[in-house]
């Protein structure tokens, strides 16, 4: 089902539930709110006896059970097994987020913590370092996994080197101007000597240093012509293999992206059994797929500000039953260039994480200009 169709369906369900819930009295709303807040806090079902003690009005456990039955009829809560307490359904969680949750401003302490960690010490600091820090900060503060989706920068070449790994394999090492390193394993032409490895590296350093890979790709034919006049056949082949390895992969991708995930270990906390572990494995598998990056960015772009996707509302992580809170960040031309967010179990602390993600996205926008 397309994302728009799924959003429309959820909106229709929420509207219908809002009408039906408005027909119930105040105590029904209070019972529902307490069940959801208990779940978000502990992850455990809440029983009628315990709930009757929490309510501000006087209700017997039997009366509470009657209200619970009405809420179950609405599809807002369910019982995980016979004689257990109640938990919110996915629809119930969405309804709670839309109708009951109060999102305040980010606390001064949280704002200061983000400002202190996500900042550029100087203008020459690679922005990639900020992405890693932002992801780590969101993970630490939310107890979920922090996500940053960003356009993959094309590094300016500083140094190239070939290191022989085996008679027919070498490691091509690409060093960027900020000392970022990319490695590629390439096949060696038969008969290549160590001196030819050095010669090929020296050629690339002399002709390509100070340019990006995109610029190198644009000059590929010109470089090949120069190679033919300056190097022997084996060295020519080696240079072209090195260039091909670096220009491959994303060469046909007009919008190459990378996904930075920090805090996966947080998702291991509180796993109840094999079923939870299987869902987590599905989530990790989804995070490894390149399509996930495109889908995540698309989710962030479909609406202004922070977006919340609960369980199967987000087809990307629907099988793992995870919730995603995501917001886009922009460049100086007000174009969306990436997104930041948090992914975790459906019982995330939405009220605290929403302003956290929102503020981090605004900060990333300022630092990316």
Secondary structure, DSSP 8 states (H G I E B T S, - for coil): --HHHHHHHHHHHHHHHHHHHHTS-HHHHHHHHHHHHHHHHH-S-B-HHHHHHH-SS---HHHHHHHHHHHHHTTSEE-SSTT--BEE-HHHHHHHHHHT-------HHHHHHHHHHS--SSTTS-HHHHHHHHHHHHHHHHSSEEEEEEE----BEEEEEEEEEETTEEEEEEEETTS-EEEEEEE--TT--HHHHHHHHHHHHHHHTT-BHHHHHHTHHHHHHHHHHHS-HHHHHHHHHHHHHHHSSSTT-TT-EEEEEE-GGGGGTT--SHHHHHHHHHHHHHHH-HHHHHHHHHHHHTSSS-EEEEGGGSGGGGGGTEEEEEEEEE-TTS-EEEEEEEEEETT--HHHHHHHHHHHHHHHHHHT-
